[in-house]
Amino acid sequence: MSRRKIGFWYRLAAVLLKPPLVLLFKRDWRGVEHIPEDGGFITVVNHNSVLDPLSYAHFQYNTRRVPRFLAKVSLFRSGFVGAVMRGTGQIPVFRESSDAIGAFRAAVEAIDKGECVAFYPEGTLTRDPGLWPMKGKTGAARVALATRAPVIPVAQWGANLAVPPYPKRKDIALFPRKTLIVQAGPPVDISEFYDREPTVAVLREVTDRFMDAITAQLADIRGEEPPAERYDHRKAVEEQRKRDGARGASEAPEPGEASEPDEPDKVPEPGQAPTPAPRKGTGAPAADGHGIENGVENGVGNGGESGASVDGRGDERSGRTGRRTAAPEAVEGENA
């Protein structure tokens, strides 16, 4: 099967982005021989910096097999951004689809036409304390089983040393120049699953195999042993909520214990109007004697999960058959 030409828009993006990347970073590309020369294929990539989609795209561009990233279909309908997305051949994900694989129909079509489609299975920047790959989402597994295309694991390291995940300004350190290491491994063998029903258990097993392959490449780059258990951010958030609830319960007053009484109103000076003491949950009294009410913020977020991922036929992340679960940024991490 032939490969798609790079095209004007992709070349324009390369002209704009490659010079600063070459200026600011050194490069170490490994495993190029594992990138298929022809035919459609899938890459599954780890994500530990907002810059690493650029380093990965640079790596792939140099192989002349440019990647097509997944993104929300709404981005393709906006003016200039939509023109760039369409011109560079990025892949829309149809979040409104009633079935899971239908959401990725454009990805399946692209692979059938000989494209490289890139997935970020984690769905967001890693939350693992050691920056190892987290538990993956199942979109890449669905598409891989539907197309039976080769799946190439890709690990990268180096962009995170310049721009860590979720950085503060003081954490960004472009100099001295860092080395962007991108390493592709041999295709992941999932042929034993081709003739099996893509149940939740099967999709999870295939996804875990992808994550194991990515982690093995990253361990080779870093020269370190990865954790024995893969980090699951949703599980970590739930455990933290339980700990917070237990802590709150332990700090509550015992039954029958009197709570601390409010401070009594102060006696005014002669000729001065009484000023009430601040009640609990309110701010200090203003000059006119009226308290300023404090706002309350909810401290629990969504864990930074990126991407609207689509669960079908009882995906364990939804907990409801055929329902979709959406997170605020990219789609199932299978996007840039």
Backbone torsions as a table, in degrees:
resi	resn	phi	psi	omega
1	MET	NA	137.6	-177.9
2	SER	-75.3	162.0	176.7
3	ARG	-99.6	154.2	177.9
4	ARG	-77.5	143.9	176.6
5	LYS	-67.9	153.0	-177.2
6	ILE	-62.7	-45.8	175.2
7	GLY	89.1	162.5	-174.5
8	PHE	-62.5	-48.9	-173.1
9	TRP	-65.6	-39.2	178.4
10	TYR	-67.3	-39.3	177.7
11	ARG	-65.3	-37.7	177.7
12	LEU	-63.3	-44.2	177.8
13	ALA	-60.6	-39.6	179.0
14	ALA	-65.1	-40.6	179.3
15	VAL	-61.9	-36.4	-177.8
16	LEU	-80.1	-35.9	-170.2
17	LEU	-98.4	-29.7	-176.4
18	LYS	-65.3	-41.7	-178.6
19	PRO	-57.1	-48.0	177.9
20	PRO	-65.8	-32.6	177.3
21	LEU	-65.8	-42.2	178.6
22	VAL	-66.6	-36.2	-179.1
23	LEU	-70.7	-41.2	-171.5
24	LEU	-91.1	-20.8	-173.7
25	PHE	-134.0	150.5	166.1
26	LYS	-90.1	161.6	-174.1
27	ARG	-129.3	144.6	175.5
28	ASP	-141.4	94.3	-178.4
29	TRP	-92.7	128.3	-178.1
30	ARG	-130.3	149.9	174.6
31	GLY	74.8	22.2	-179.8
32	VAL	-58.8	-28.9	-178.0
33	GLU	-64.5	-16.4	-180.0
34	HIS	-85.6	-8.9	178.6
35	ILE	-79.9	120.0	-178.5
36	PRO	-58.3	141.2	179.8
37	GLU	-77.6	-30.5	-178.5
38	ASP	-140.2	162.0	175.3
39	GLY	84.4	160.3	-179.4
40	GLY	-75.0	147.6	176.6
41	PHE	-157.1	168.4	-177.9
42	ILE	-117.2	140.6	167.4
43	THR	-115.3	140.8	174.5
44	VAL	-117.0	124.5	-165.4
45	VAL	-127.7	141.7	174.1
46	ASN	-79.8	166.2	-171.7
47	HIS	-143.9	105.1	-178.8
48	ASN	-129.4	10.5	176.4
49	SER	-159.7	149.3	175.9
50	VAL	-65.9	-16.5	179.8
51	LEU	-87.7	-17.7	-170.6
52	ASP	-69.1	-21.3	170.3
53	PRO	-61.0	-31.9	177.5
54	LEU	-70.8	-42.2	179.6
55	SER	-66.6	-40.2	177.6
56	TYR	-65.3	-43.6	179.2
57	ALA	-62.5	-37.9	177.0
58	HIS	-61.1	-46.3	177.6
59	PHE	-57.0	-50.5	-177.6
60	GLN	-67.1	-37.2	179.7
61	TYR	-60.4	-38.8	-179.4
62	ASN	-69.1	-18.7	175.2
63	THR	-85.6	-6.2	-176.3
64	ARG	66.4	18.0	171.1
65	ARG	-118.1	79.5	-172.2
66	VAL	-67.9	142.5	-178.8
67	PRO	-83.0	151.1	171.9
68	ARG	-112.4	119.8	-177.9
69	PHE	-92.1	155.4	177.0
70	LEU	-91.7	142.1	179.8
71	ALA	-151.8	161.6	179.6
72	LYS	-58.5	138.9	-177.4
73	VAL	-61.7	-27.2	-179.4
74	SER	-62.8	-28.4	179.7
75	LEU	-66.0	-24.4	-177.7
76	PHE	-79.6	-8.4	-175.8
77	ARG	-101.3	-6.3	-178.4
78	SER	-91.1	153.6	-174.5
79	GLY	-37.7	-106.1	-173.9
80	PHE	-65.0	-42.5	179.8
81	VAL	-59.3	-43.9	179.1
82	GLY	-61.9	-39.7	178.7
83	ALA	-63.0	-42.0	178.9
84	VAL	-66.3	-44.2	-179.9
85	MET	-60.0	-44.8	179.7
86	ARG	-70.2	-41.0	-177.1
87	GLY	-65.8	-34.1	179.6
88	THR	-88.0	1.3	174.2
89	GLY	74.5	27.4	177.2
90	GLN	-68.5	164.6	-168.3
91	ILE	-108.3	119.1	176.1
92	PRO	-76.7	142.5	174.8
93	VAL	-109.2	125.7	-174.4
94	PHE	-91.5	89.9	-174.7
95	ARG	-65.7	-23.3	-177.2
96	GLU	-82.3	-1.7	-178.3
97	SER	-61.8	143.5	-177.2
98	SER	-80.8	-15.4	177.4
99	ASP	-127.3	154.8	-170.3
100	ALA	-63.8	-50.0	-176.8
101	ILE	-68.6	-26.5	176.5
102	GLY	-62.1	-32.0	178.0
103	ALA	-62.1	-27.8	-177.0
104	PHE	-106.5	22.2	-175.3
105	ARG	-61.9	-34.2	178.9
106	ALA	-68.2	-33.9	176.6
107	ALA	-66.2	-42.8	178.5
108	VAL	-62.2	-43.5	179.3
109	GLU	-63.1	-39.9	-179.8
110	ALA	-63.8	-43.2	179.2
111	ILE	-64.5	-41.6	178.7
112	ASP	-61.8	-25.5	178.8
113	LYS	-89.3	2.1	176.9
114	GLY	98.3	17.4	-177.6
115	GLU	-88.5	161.2	166.8
116	CYS	-97.1	121.4	178.4
117	VAL	-112.0	124.3	-176.0
118	ALA	-98.0	132.3	177.0
119	PHE	-117.7	139.5	168.9
120	TYR	-107.9	90.2	-170.6
121	PRO	-61.8	-25.3	-179.8
122	GLU	-66.9	-25.8	177.5
123	GLY	83.4	-6.5	-178.0
124	THR	-170.0	174.6	171.2
125	LEU	-59.4	139.8	-177.8
126	THR	-59.9	142.3	173.6
127	ARG	-105.3	0.9	178.8
128	ASP	-61.9	131.6	-177.5
129	PRO	-57.1	-30.3	179.0
130	GLY	-96.1	8.1	179.8
131	LEU	63.9	29.3	171.5
132	TRP	-85.1	159.9	178.4
133	PRO	-59.9	141.4	179.1
134	MET	-89.5	-177.6	172.4
135	LYS	-61.0	134.9	-175.1
136	GLY	-93.9	162.6	174.4
137	LYS	-94.1	166.0	-165.1
138	THR	-97.1	4.8	-176.9
139	GLY	-60.5	-44.5	-179.7
140	ALA	-62.0	-38.5	179.0
141	ALA	-63.9	-41.9	178.9
142	ARG	-59.1	-47.6	-177.0
143	VAL	-69.8	-38.6	179.8
144	ALA	-62.7	-41.8	179.6
145	LEU	-71.3	-31.9	179.9
146	ALA	-73.0	-34.1	-175.2
147	THR	-101.8	-23.4	-174.7
148	ARG	57.7	29.4	178.7
149	ALA	-80.9	155.6	175.2
150	PRO	-59.7	142.3	178.5
151	VAL	-117.6	115.9	-175.8
152	ILE	-103.8	119.1	176.3
153	PRO	-78.4	135.5	-179.9
154	VAL	-129.2	127.8	176.5
155	ALA	-117.1	147.8	178.8
156	GLN	-141.0	151.0	-176.5
157	TRP	-153.3	140.2	177.7
158	GLY	129.2	-44.1	177.0
159	ALA	-62.7	-33.4	179.9
160	ASN	-67.3	-21.9	177.8
161	LEU	-75.4	-24.7	176.4
162	ALA	-90.0	-45.6	179.1
163	VAL	-131.3	95.5	-179.5
164	PRO	-66.0	164.7	174.9
165	PRO	-65.9	139.2	179.0
166	TYR	52.0	55.1	-172.4
167	PRO	-84.2	156.1	162.4
168	LYS	-93.7	164.7	-174.6
169	ARG	-57.3	-38.2	-177.2
170	LYS	-69.7	-16.0	-179.1
171	ASP	-82.4	-16.0	-177.1
172	ILE	-81.1	125.5	-176.8
173	ALA	-140.6	90.0	180.0
174	LEU	-75.1	-24.9	-178.5
175	PHE	-122.9	145.6	-3.1
176	PRO	-62.0	159.6	-174.9
177	ARG	-58.1	134.5	177.3
178	LYS	-94.9	159.9	177.0
179	THR	-101.2	123.9	176.3
180	LEU	-86.1	113.1	179.0
181	ILE	-105.0	123.0	175.7
182	VAL	-126.4	125.8	-175.6
183	GLN	-130.9	123.3	175.9
184	ALA	-98.6	142.7	178.4
185	GLY	-110.1	178.0	178.3
186	PRO	-67.1	158.7	-178.9
187	PRO	-57.2	145.0	177.5
188	VAL	-82.8	126.5	-178.3
189	ASP	-83.8	111.6	176.7
190	ILE	-124.4	22.2	-175.2
191	SER	-61.3	-27.5	-179.3
192	GLU	-65.9	-15.0	-178.1
193	PHE	-98.8	-6.3	-172.4
194	TYR	-59.9	-37.6	-175.3
195	ASP	-99.7	14.3	178.9
196	ARG	-102.9	151.3	177.0
197	GLU	-63.7	131.1	-177.9
198	PRO	-76.1	69.6	178.7
199	THR	-75.2	173.6	177.4
200	VAL	-57.5	-44.0	-178.4
201	ALA	-64.4	-41.7	179.4
202	VAL	-65.1	-46.2	179.6
203	LEU	-61.4	-39.0	178.6
204	ARG	-65.8	-41.9	-179.1
205	GLU	-65.7	-41.8	178.1
206	VAL	-64.5	-44.0	179.4
207	THR	-61.4	-42.7	179.0
208	ASP	-63.1	-34.4	177.9
209	ARG	-66.5	-39.6	175.9
210	PHE	-61.2	-46.8	-177.3
211	MET	-65.5	-35.0	176.2
212	ASP	-62.6	-41.2	-178.9
213	ALA	-67.6	-41.5	177.1
214	ILE	-62.9	-44.7	-178.7
215	THR	-62.5	-38.5	178.4
216	ALA	-62.6	-40.0	177.5
217	GLN	-65.8	-40.9	-179.6
218	LEU	-68.1	-37.9	177.1
219	ALA	-61.9	-36.9	177.9
220	ASP	-66.3	-41.0	178.3
221	ILE	-63.5	-47.6	-173.7
222	ARG	-81.4	-19.4	-176.4
223	GLY	66.8	34.0	-177.6
224	GLU	-133.1	160.3	175.0
225	GLU	-88.1	130.6	177.9
226	PRO	-74.3	165.8	177.2
227	PRO	-60.4	150.9	179.5
228	ALA	-67.5	-32.0	-179.9
229	GLU	-117.4	131.8	-178.4
230	ARG	-73.2	140.1	-178.3
231	TYR	-69.5	131.7	178.0
232	ASP	-117.9	105.7	-173.0
233	HIS	-66.0	-39.9	179.7
234	ARG	-61.5	-43.2	178.6
235	LYS	-63.5	-40.5	-179.8
236	ALA	-64.1	-39.9	178.8
237	VAL	-65.1	-43.4	179.5
238	GLU	-62.5	-41.2	179.3
239	GLU	-65.8	-37.6	178.3
240	GLN	-65.5	-39.7	178.2
241	ARG	-63.1	-40.0	177.8
242	LYS	-63.8	-42.1	179.0
243	ARG	-64.3	-41.0	178.5
244	ASP	-63.3	-39.3	179.0
245	GLY	-66.4	-41.3	178.8
246	ALA	-65.6	-38.4	179.1
247	ARG	-65.5	-41.3	179.3
248	GLY	-64.5	-37.9	179.7
249	ALA	-67.4	-36.7	-179.1
250	SER	-71.0	-23.7	-180.0
251	GLU	-89.5	-7.6	179.9
252	ALA	-71.2	150.2	179.7
253	PRO	-66.2	147.4	177.6
254	GLU	-65.9	154.3	177.6
255	PRO	-57.5	132.6	179.6
256	GLY	85.7	-7.5	-179.8
257	GLU	-81.3	131.7	-178.7
258	ALA	-75.4	137.3	175.3
259	SER	-78.3	161.9	-177.9
260	GLU	-64.2	127.3	-178.0
261	PRO	-70.8	154.0	175.5
262	ASP	-65.0	151.1	177.3
263	GLU	-67.8	131.3	-179.1
264	PRO	-66.4	154.3	178.3
265	ASP	-62.5	140.5	179.8
266	LYS	-76.0	149.2	177.9
267	VAL	-78.3	124.6	-177.1
268	PRO	-73.4	155.4	172.0
269	GLU	-67.0	158.4	178.5
270	PRO	-56.5	129.1	178.6
271	GLY	85.7	-0.8	-178.2
272	GLN	-105.7	139.9	179.5
273	ALA	-71.6	147.3	178.9
274	PRO	-61.4	141.0	176.5
275	THR	-114.2	114.0	-177.5
276	PRO	-67.7	147.7	175.8
277	ALA	-72.5	150.9	179.3
278	PRO	-66.0	136.3	175.9
279	ARG	-81.5	160.2	176.8
280	LYS	-64.1	138.8	-179.1
281	GLY	87.2	2.0	177.6
282	THR	-119.5	166.3	-179.9
283	GLY	-83.7	-179.4	178.2
284	ALA	-66.8	149.6	-178.6
285	PRO	-65.6	143.2	177.7
286	ALA	-80.1	177.3	-176.1
287	ALA	-63.0	-25.1	-178.4
288	ASP	-90.5	6.0	176.6
289	GLY	91.0	-0.8	-179.5
290	HIS	-99.0	133.5	179.8
291	GLY	-72.0	152.5	177.1
292	ILE	-102.3	120.0	-174.4
293	GLU	-76.2	133.1	178.2
294	ASN	-84.3	144.7	175.1
295	GLY	-82.6	159.3	179.0
296	VAL	-122.2	127.7	179.9
297	GLU	-104.3	143.9	174.3
298	ASN	-79.4	127.6	-174.0
299	GLY	-93.6	-0.4	-176.5
300	VAL	-108.9	122.9	-179.6
301	GLY	-104.0	-161.6	-177.0
302	ASN	-98.0	10.3	177.2
303	GLY	80.5	9.3	176.0
304	GLY	71.6	19.1	-177.0
305	GLU	-69.1	129.2	-176.3
306	SER	-101.8	140.8	171.6
307	GLY	103.4	143.6	172.4
308	ALA	-95.2	109.7	-179.1
309	SER	-99.8	149.6	-174.4
310	VAL	-112.6	124.0	179.0
311	ASP	-108.4	132.9	176.7
312	GLY	-133.6	163.3	178.7
313	ARG	48.2	43.0	171.1
314	GLY	82.9	33.7	175.3
315	ASP	-55.8	136.4	-174.1
316	GLU	-62.9	-18.6	-179.7
317	ARG	-77.1	-25.3	-178.8
318	SER	-86.6	-43.7	-177.3
319	GLY	79.9	-3.6	177.9
320	ARG	-135.3	133.8	-175.8
321	THR	-63.1	129.5	173.1
322	GLY	72.9	5.9	179.3
323	ARG	-88.8	154.8	176.4
324	ARG	-104.1	143.8	174.4
325	THR	-117.0	129.5	-175.0
326	ALA	-116.3	141.3	171.7
327	ALA	-121.7	165.5	-159.5
328	PRO	-75.2	-17.0	-170.5
329	GLU	-111.0	-101.7	-172.8
330	ALA	-91.0	179.1	-172.2
331	VAL	-100.8	119.2	175.8
332	GLU	44.8	28.7	178.4
333	GLY	63.9	-7.9	-179.8
334	GLU	-76.4	16.3	-180.0
335	ASN	-122.2	172.7	-171.1
336	ALA	-62.4	NA	NA
